[in-house]
Amino acid sequence: MPIERAAIVDPYSSGAMLAPELAKMGCRCVAVQSAADVPPLFRSSFHPADFTEIIVHEGDCAATAAKLRELKVQALLPGSEMGVELADQLCDRLGLPSNGIGHSKARRDKFLMSEAVRAAGLRTPQQVCSGELPEILTWTRSHGRWPVIVKPVAACASDGVQSCAGEAEVQSAFQQIVGRRNMLGLVNEAALAQEFLSGSEYVVDTVSCEGRHRVTAFWKYHKPQNSSSFVSYDAMELLAYDGDVQEKLRAYATAALDALEIRIGPAHCELMWVDDQPVLMEIGARLSAGNNATLSRTCGGVCALDLTIAAYLDPRGFAAGIESHPKLKLAAANFFLIPGKTGRLKSLPRVDEIRALRSFQRMSIGAKVGEPLGRVAGAVTLVHPDRAVILEEIQALRELQDHGFYEVGP
């Protein structure tokens, strides 16, 4: 039976692409907001006109499920990180395909996530989670190695992630996290401290259907060589589907998805390469942010957005291509504009030099003139047949940022 109405919980960020794609398939969409106020991080990506109904969840799952049942919703999926747990709960009440509620918290709580993956026999970072500073400090002393990473347990977009070189920095990081609201508008009840893993960081984007997993994209993070501050990465390079590293990443990611009981829908798996093996950083049970969900399609590969639609609307079509590993025709990367200074933005006098790059495809600038510069000012997408050009222009963008790209005032 074709699905004529679907619901999307918190259809923000890349999740905003779901409703228009479903509409092309003749499926009308309902938006479910897990909170009345859309977090500032996501406001620009929320498009109410894409939905026939908007339901604001007021904390009563039974009441929200009843409204969805009245609307005859036949499929329900999360549209962003903050909608993952509510989507699981609503699907459970409605009897719709989902990942279940048994490991729902572990798909959001990074501590529980790592413990579940470790229990499946996979390597994960040593860690402790607590809302009490003494417990965190006791663990760092017994751990005995610096730096350590301190971060919220259920935030997103690297929000609050800090590298700490000593106890004073751990204490400062803890105080900046616990009891404060994160970028999702949720209060951080605890902090997570983990061992620092040194190595290359990768991403495996996947979509699952009926417990079978397909890789939609492999990515490698690039970090500036001479950065004096803790910057986890400033670029993501799209990688080929085949290769020795990719096969190990694929095997680890799919085993981790099984450990978290992710059986349907997209996932964004961040892994560190240590001692010639992947190690879990975290997994988001949702589409990769920005245009990552579709850039692989531009380059000749499979697309997480397309396969997510297929997972819910066409499981047979999803399964038909499960063994295929297409060959990318183009190289690509997303570069993130990360200001190395603070202050109010006066202008971007060299922005046209970005558009003149040989590999330039698109640019999104979130920083506003007259407002304080944030951690990330925007993103640039690079696409070119020659990977060497992509790598050269990543470096060109770094140099541009360091030499007059931002004009700021006090």
Secondary structure, DSSP 8 states (H G I E B T S, - for coil): ----EEEEES--GGGGGHHHHHHHTT-EEEEEESSSS--GGGGGG--GGG-SEEEE--S-HHHHHHHHHHTT--EEEESSGGGHHHHHHHHHHHT-S---STTTGGGT-HHHHHHHHHHTT-----EEEESSHHHHHHHHHHH--S-EEEEESS--TTTT-EEESSHHHHHHHHHHHTTSB-TTS-B---EEEEE---SEEEEEEEEEETTEEEEEEEEEEE--TT-SS--S-SEEEEE-S-SHHHHHHHHHHHHHHHHTT--SEEEEEEEEEETTEEEEEEEESS--STTHHHHHHHTTS--HHHHHHHHHH-HHHHHHTTT-----SSEEEEEEE--SS-SEEEE-TTHHHHHTSTTEEEEEE---TTSB--S--EEEEEEES-HHHHHHHHHHHHHHHHTTS-EEE-
